[in-house]
Amino acid sequence: MNVLGLLVTRSLLLSPRRSAIALAATGLGVTALIVAGGFIDSLLIKLRDDTIYSQLGHMRIERPELAERGLREPYAHLLPAAPGAADEIKALPGVRAVVPRLSLAGLISVGETTLSFIGHAVQPDQEHAFDRGLPIVSGEPLRTGDSDGVVLGAGLAAGLGVKPGDKVVALVNTAGGR
């Protein structure tokens, strides 16, 4: 045995209490790192899933100029509504759903209360692939044919003082700027 091994063995045998405390501290530290790492990994997985299944999906298809000039002229950069375009994308390997959305911003009001909002116009019959990340606290999800329905976030609903079934007025610009 070399000199270092003899010194370690001697130190362990001469002070067993100090050795036990050092081993316990090391064990607790390793355990804390493993638990914290698992917690952080779990949070990141949940964040990823919530983003995919409530907002964006795995991929967005949009015109390149939308990021640069989209806020000034949002309707000038829409994808063309060519018949069969979505079918071509759905036919690609690994694609499970193609869901069109229109992002919009405007004002929403009830009585004398008016707030700004950012939202998405969706086709409810196609949204089922992405609705698991948005829990409905009260009320019901949108249904096909419900052209006047909206789903409000809890904070926006509280700010407006509305509950399911109440009528709200949403004001957004049309493609012509009106």
Secondary structure, DSSP 4 states (H G I P E B T S, - for coil): --HHHHHHHHHHHH-HHHHHHHHHHHHHHHHHHHHHHHHHHHHHHHHHHHHIIIII-S-----TTHHHHTTTSGGGGPPP--TTHHHHHHTSTT------EEEEEEEEEETTEEEEEEEEEE-GGGGGGG-TTS--SSS----TT-TT-----HHHHHHHT--TT---EEEE--TT--
